[in-house]
Amino acid sequence: MSHVITMIKARRWLILRRISQLSIMFLFLLGPLFDYWILKGNLSSSLFLDKIPMSDPYLLLQSWLAGHDLFKTALIGGLIIFSLYFLIGGRVYCSWVCPLNIVTDLAAWIREKLNIKGKKRQFSPNRFIRYWVLALTLLLSMVSGVLVWETINPVSLLHRGILFGMGIGWLVILFIFLFDIFISPRGWCGHLCPVGAFYSLIGFFSLVKVNAVNRQQCDDCMDCYAVCPEPQVLKPALKGEKNGITPLIASGNCTNCFRCIDVCSVNVFKMGLRFNK
């Protein structure tokens, strides 16, 4: 029993993330499957309890650039979601809401179990590419008048597929799954996805941050690097003391998944506010 409790404590934030992701998806499915409507729509645009609109700001930006009229309720919904992620961390969407994160985390786990490592078997595109993808989707939306990303968004394909059958959506999800296993570790979320790129821009200014407040206790075990989906954000906070860098993980690319808190045996990391440096 004590072993089980220890195991749960070591994965408490991961377990909470899975509960969050699955619960949000379940709330969307309650209406179509059981005619009990708490959330109508999808992660791009929805209505909570038939009263509160929620809109993806990235979707609204595409719509505006495509020349579509933006209704007041959509703008209010966009402001609500923008404010939420401004407060708790832009890429919280990636780790606590996006159902595709379950697929990519599974791919990372399988890759580790298969011990697929080494430069000969690994392709790691520059993480800045996702910002070029983001810019390209916005440019194409402006030129074509079509919501370019929304037509191929794997999260939307996954959502529709669960309700109506996957169809071609299976191929898209399978491609991402295999891409992360055999081609690039955490390649989709960490290098290519424009949604993550968009929310990282909000995340640079968000209030909730992870802080390596006890970095002097770090024993260089590298466990946090092993589980972090964006390990490049850890080094400045852990090793920047000599250069006057605060222990705050300030990067907007941090997903606030809190796995570093889970795995650190010497309690280096804590969740806090950006002002607590």
SEKOLMAR-563011 format. One record per residue (C-alpha): x, y, z; residue in three letters. Coordinates in pm, 1 decimal, always signed. Example, Ala and Ser with C-alpha at 12.3 -4.5 7.8 and 13.67 -1.06 7.14 Angstrom:
2
         X         Y         Z  res
   +1230.0    -450.0    +780.0  Ala
   +1367.0    -106.0    +714.0  Ser
This chain:
277
         X         Y         Z  res
      +0.0      +0.0      +0.0  Met
    +279.9    +241.3     +87.5  Ser
    +442.3    +164.0    -247.4  His
    +121.9    +260.0    -428.9  Val
     +93.5    +585.0    -232.9  Ile
    +455.2    +669.5    -312.5  Thr
    +396.4    +597.0    -680.5  Met
     +88.3    +820.3    -686.1  Ile
    +272.3   +1103.4    -512.3  Lys
    +550.4   +1079.9    -769.6  Ala
    +292.0   +1125.4   -1046.2  Arg
     +34.6   +1345.4    -877.2  Arg
     +54.6   +1630.9   -1129.2  Trp
     +52.1   +1388.2   -1421.4  Leu
    -257.5   +1217.2   -1280.6  Ile
    -430.6   +1551.7   -1229.8  Leu
    -347.5   +1650.1   -1588.0  Arg
    -500.9   +1331.4   -1724.1  Arg
    -812.5   +1385.2   -1513.6  Ile
    -835.5   +1740.6   -1648.8  Ser
    -790.9   +1640.8   -2013.9  Gln
   -1035.1   +1349.8   -1998.7  Leu
   -1291.8   +1544.3   -1795.1  Ser
   -1297.3   +1831.5   -2043.8  Ile
   -1344.8   +1588.3   -2331.3  Met
   -1617.1   +1407.0   -2136.0  Phe
   -1805.3   +1733.4   -2079.1  Leu
   -1805.0   +1795.5   -2453.7  Phe
   -1933.3   +1442.2   -2517.8  Leu
   -2215.2   +1455.0   -2261.7  Leu
   -2440.0   +1652.1   -2496.6  Gly
   -2409.7   +1453.6   -2820.6  Pro
   -2408.0   +1117.1   -2643.6  Leu
   -2649.6   +1170.1   -2352.2  Phe
   -2831.0   +1494.8   -2438.4  Asp
   -2690.7   +1663.2   -2126.9  Tyr
   -2533.9   +1986.2   -2247.4  Trp
   -2271.9   +2142.2   -2022.9  Ile
   -2027.7   +2231.2   -2300.5  Leu
   -2147.6   +2283.3   -2655.0  Lys
   -1903.8   +2300.2   -2944.5  Gly
   -1537.2   +2207.6   -2930.0  Asn
   -1205.4   +2340.5   -2801.0  Leu
   -1199.5   +2606.1   -3071.5  Ser
   -1538.2   +2756.5   -2991.6  Ser
   -1784.7   +2651.9   -2724.4  Ser
   -2066.3   +2760.0   -2496.1  Leu
   -2060.5   +2673.8   -2126.2  Phe
   -2403.6   +2610.5   -1967.2  Leu
   -2568.2   +2786.0   -2264.0  Asp
   -2449.1   +3121.1   -2130.5  Lys
   -2073.2   +3166.4   -2120.8  Ile
   -1897.6   +3179.7   -2459.5  Pro
   -1541.6   +3052.3   -2491.0  Met
   -1340.2   +3107.6   -2808.0  Ser
    -984.7   +3020.7   -2903.3  Asp
    -802.9   +3354.5   -2960.4  Pro
    -591.0   +3187.7   -3229.8  Tyr
    -908.7   +3089.3   -3415.2  Leu
   -1043.3   +3442.7   -3383.1  Leu
    -720.6   +3586.1   -3520.4  Leu
    -743.4   +3356.0   -3820.9  Gln
   -1108.1   +3457.5   -3871.1  Ser
   -1025.3   +3826.1   -3856.7  Trp
    -738.1   +3792.4   -4103.0  Leu
    -960.3   +3585.7   -4333.7  Ala
   -1204.4   +3875.9   -4346.1  Gly
   -1484.7   +3715.3   -4147.2  His
   -1711.6   +3920.7   -3924.5  Asp
   -1645.5   +3861.8   -3556.1  Leu
   -1958.5   +3852.0   -3344.7  Phe
   -1968.7   +4009.9   -3002.2  Lys
   -2015.1   +3676.1   -2825.3  Thr
   -1708.7   +3534.1   -3002.2  Ala
   -1499.1   +3833.4   -2898.5  Leu
   -1616.6   +3801.1   -2538.9  Ile
   -1534.7   +3431.3   -2548.9  Gly
   -1189.5   +3506.9   -2686.4  Gly
   -1127.1   +3760.9   -2410.9  Leu
   -1232.5   +3507.8   -2144.9  Ile
    -992.3   +3240.9   -2274.2  Ile
    -709.5   +3490.2   -2328.6  Phe
    -749.0   +3619.3   -1972.6  Ser
    -757.5   +3265.5   -1832.4  Leu
    -433.9   +3162.7   -2001.1  Tyr
    -272.4   +3495.8   -1921.3  Phe
    -329.4   +3420.3   -1554.3  Leu
    -239.8   +3051.2   -1535.8  Ile
      +9.6   +3011.4   -1822.0  Gly
     -49.8   +3010.8   -2195.6  Gly
     +73.8   +2660.2   -2265.9  Arg
    -134.9   +2517.0   -1986.4  Val
    -363.8   +2450.3   -2282.9  Tyr
    -105.5   +2205.4   -2416.6  Cys
     -53.7   +2009.0   -2096.0  Ser
    -390.8   +2033.1   -1918.6  Trp
    -651.5   +2069.5   -2193.7  Val
    -533.8   +1939.7   -2531.7  Cys
    -634.2   +1572.4   -2575.3  Pro
    -357.6   +1521.9   -2831.1  Leu
    -108.1   +1563.2   -2546.3  Asn
    -211.1   +1216.2   -2425.6  Ile
    -109.5   +1075.3   -2764.6  Val
    +225.7   +1254.6   -2774.7  Thr
    +306.1   +1167.2   -2411.8  Asp
    +233.8    +802.3   -2493.6  Leu
    +467.0    +827.7   -2792.8  Ala
    +740.8    +971.5   -2568.9  Ala
    +691.5    +686.4   -2320.8  Trp
    +712.2    +421.8   -2595.3  Ile
   +1018.7    +588.2   -2742.4  Arg
   +1188.0    +568.2   -2404.0  Glu
   +1088.2    +204.6   -2352.7  Lys
   +1216.9    +112.8   -2699.7  Leu
   +1534.3    +308.1   -2623.7  Asn
   +1518.4    +491.3   -2954.4  Ile
   +1800.3    +738.5   -2907.7  Lys
   +2107.2    +865.7   -3082.4  Gly
   +2164.7   +1117.0   -3359.5  Lys
   +2138.0    +855.7   -3634.1  Lys
   +1777.8    +781.2   -3538.1  Arg
   +1673.7   +1126.8   -3436.0  Gln
   +1563.2   +1433.1   -3624.9  Phe
   +1528.3   +1745.9   -3413.1  Ser
   +1406.9   +2048.4   -3606.2  Pro
   +1464.5   +2388.6   -3456.7  Asn
   +1198.1   +2472.8   -3199.7  Arg
   +1155.4   +2813.0   -3363.7  Phe
    +995.3   +2641.6   -3665.5  Ile
    +659.4   +2637.3   -3485.2  Arg
    +654.3   +3017.2   -3496.3  Tyr
    +709.9   +3009.9   -3872.2  Trp
    +423.6   +2758.8   -3898.9  Val
    +209.0   +2993.3   -3689.3  Leu
    +294.4   +3289.6   -3911.7  Ala
    +229.2   +3083.7   -4225.5  Leu
    -117.4   +2974.1   -4110.4  Thr
    -211.2   +3335.3   -4038.5  Leu
     -73.2   +3455.9   -4371.4  Leu
    -254.5   +3184.7   -4566.1  Leu
    -578.3   +3263.4   -4381.9  Ser
    -544.2   +3628.8   -4481.4  Met
    -469.4   +3545.7   -4845.7  Val
    -722.6   +3265.2   -4893.6  Ser
   -1010.9   +3381.2   -4675.1  Gly
   -1014.5   +3032.3   -4518.6  Val
    -938.6   +2932.5   -4160.1  Leu
    -636.7   +2735.8   -4275.6  Val
    -528.0   +2577.7   -3952.6  Trp
    -877.1   +2488.1   -3837.6  Glu
    -930.8   +2277.1   -4150.8  Thr
    -637.5   +2049.9   -4060.9  Ile
    -618.2   +2097.2   -3683.1  Asn
    -551.6   +1745.8   -3543.1  Pro
    -724.0   +1836.3   -3214.5  Val
   -1044.1   +1922.5   -3403.3  Ser
   -1006.3   +1607.5   -3614.4  Leu
    -969.7   +1401.2   -3298.4  Leu
   -1275.6   +1563.7   -3139.4  His
   -1493.3   +1513.4   -3447.6  Arg
   -1358.4   +1162.7   -3492.9  Gly
   -1462.5   +1053.4   -3144.0  Ile
   -1816.8   +1168.4   -3218.6  Leu
   -1860.5   +1074.8   -3582.7  Phe
   -1580.8    +830.5   -3664.7  Gly
   -1222.8    +921.1   -3732.0  Met
   -1189.1    +866.8   -4105.6  Gly
    -884.4   +1053.8   -4230.5  Ile
    -837.7   +1188.5   -3879.2  Gly
    -691.6    +850.7   -3779.9  Trp
    -414.8    +898.6   -4035.0  Leu
    -328.8   +1243.5   -3901.0  Val
    -316.8   +1125.3   -3538.6  Ile
    -121.5    +813.6   -3639.8  Leu
    +129.1   +1026.6   -3829.9  Phe
    +189.5   +1249.0   -3525.9  Ile
    +217.5    +942.7   -3302.4  Phe
    +473.9    +771.1   -3525.7  Leu
    +657.4   +1097.6   -3594.3  Phe
    +714.7   +1147.0   -3221.2  Asp
    +826.4    +786.1   -3168.9  Ile
   +1058.2    +725.9   -3462.7  Phe
   +1157.7   +1062.2   -3608.6  Ile
   +1167.8   +1342.9   -3353.6  Ser
   +1126.6   +1315.5   -2974.4  Pro
    +826.2   +1526.1   -2873.7  Arg
    +850.3   +1662.0   -3225.3  Gly
    +491.1   +1769.3   -3280.2  Trp
    +422.4   +1963.8   -2959.1  Cys
    +780.3   +2080.1   -2910.9  Gly
    +874.2   +2182.6   -3263.2  His
    +581.7   +2212.4   -3505.6  Leu
    +241.7   +2283.3   -3349.6  Cys
    +133.8   +2644.9   -3413.9  Pro
    -124.3   +2631.7   -3133.0  Val
    +154.2   +2577.4   -2880.7  Gly
    +350.3   +2858.0   -3045.6  Ala
     +54.2   +3094.3   -3014.6  Phe
     -10.4   +3015.5   -2649.4  Tyr
    +359.5   +3040.7   -2566.7  Ser
    +339.6   +3409.4   -2664.2  Leu
     +74.5   +3455.2   -2395.5  Ile
    +277.6   +3236.6   -2159.3  Gly
    +571.8   +3478.0   -2159.8  Phe
    +358.7   +3720.3   -1957.7  Phe
    +143.8   +3480.2   -1754.0  Ser
    +137.9   +3496.1   -1376.5  Leu
    +167.6   +3130.4   -1268.2  Val
    +520.6   +2998.8   -1313.3  Lys
    +743.0   +2714.9   -1198.7  Val
   +1031.7   +2831.2    -982.8  Asn
   +1356.6   +2643.4    -913.1  Ala
   +1350.6   +2809.8    -574.9  Val
   +1584.7   +2553.0    -416.3  Asn
   +1825.2   +2523.5    -708.3  Arg
   +2124.3   +2510.3    -474.0  Gln
   +1997.7   +2164.0    -371.9  Gln
   +2006.4   +2034.1    -730.3  Cys
   +2217.0   +1716.6    -752.1  Asp
   +2226.7   +1706.3   -1134.2  Asp
   +2031.0   +1381.0   -1152.5  Cys
   +1869.5   +1505.4   -1479.3  Met
   +1530.7   +1354.2   -1393.0  Asp
   +1356.7   +1684.9   -1463.6  Cys
   +1518.6   +1707.0   -1808.2  Tyr
   +1402.9   +1353.4   -1885.7  Ala
   +1034.0   +1425.6   -1822.0  Val
   +1013.7   +1789.9   -1934.3  Cys
    +850.6   +1837.2   -2277.4  Pro
   +1051.2   +2158.8   -2317.5  Glu
   +1380.9   +2078.8   -2137.0  Pro
   +1559.4   +2384.3   -2278.5  Gln
   +1360.4   +2606.0   -2038.1  Val
   +1514.9   +2442.9   -1729.7  Leu
   +1882.1   +2526.7   -1766.1  Lys
   +1865.4   +2906.7   -1716.1  Pro
   +1666.1   +2865.9   -1395.1  Ala
   +1883.7   +2584.0   -1259.2  Leu
   +2228.0   +2701.5   -1368.8  Lys
   +2194.6   +3076.4   -1408.8  Gly
   +2286.7   +3185.7   -1058.7  Glu
   +2643.0   +3282.1   -1154.9  Lys
   +2507.3   +3499.1   -1436.3  Asn
   +2246.9   +3666.4   -1218.2  Gly
   +1954.1   +3477.1   -1372.4  Ile
   +1665.5   +3423.1   -1133.6  Thr
   +1539.3   +3069.4   -1060.1  Pro
   +1206.0   +3155.0   -1221.2  Leu
   +1129.0   +2954.9   -1536.0  Ile
   +1024.4   +3260.5   -1729.8  Ala
    +999.3   +3109.0   -2077.8  Ser
    +656.6   +3105.9   -2236.0  Gly
    +735.8   +2761.8   -2373.3  Asn
    +704.6   +2606.1   -2027.5  Cys
    +377.2   +2412.2   -2031.7  Thr
    +326.3   +2425.0   -1653.6  Asn
    +285.2   +2047.8   -1656.4  Cys
    +466.8   +2041.0   -1318.4  Phe
    +632.8   +1706.9   -1393.3  Arg
    +961.8   +1855.6   -1273.3  Cys
    +798.4   +1902.1    -933.4  Ile
    +682.4   +1540.0    -940.2  Asp
   +1016.7   +1379.5   -1016.5  Val
   +1258.8   +1597.1    -820.2  Cys
   +1367.1   +1405.1    -509.7  Ser
   +1530.5   +1709.9    -348.8  Val
   +1235.4   +1948.4    -398.0  Asn
   +1409.3   +2202.5    -618.4  Val
   +1092.2   +2316.7    -793.5  Phe
    +779.0   +2482.7    -666.7  Lys
    +474.2   +2637.6    -828.6  Met
    +436.3   +3010.2    -768.0  Gly
    +385.5   +3352.0    -920.6  Leu
    +621.7   +3532.5   -1154.6  Arg
    +675.6   +3803.0    -892.9  Phe
    +824.1   +3551.4    -648.6  Asn
   +1180.6   +3546.2    -782.3  Lys
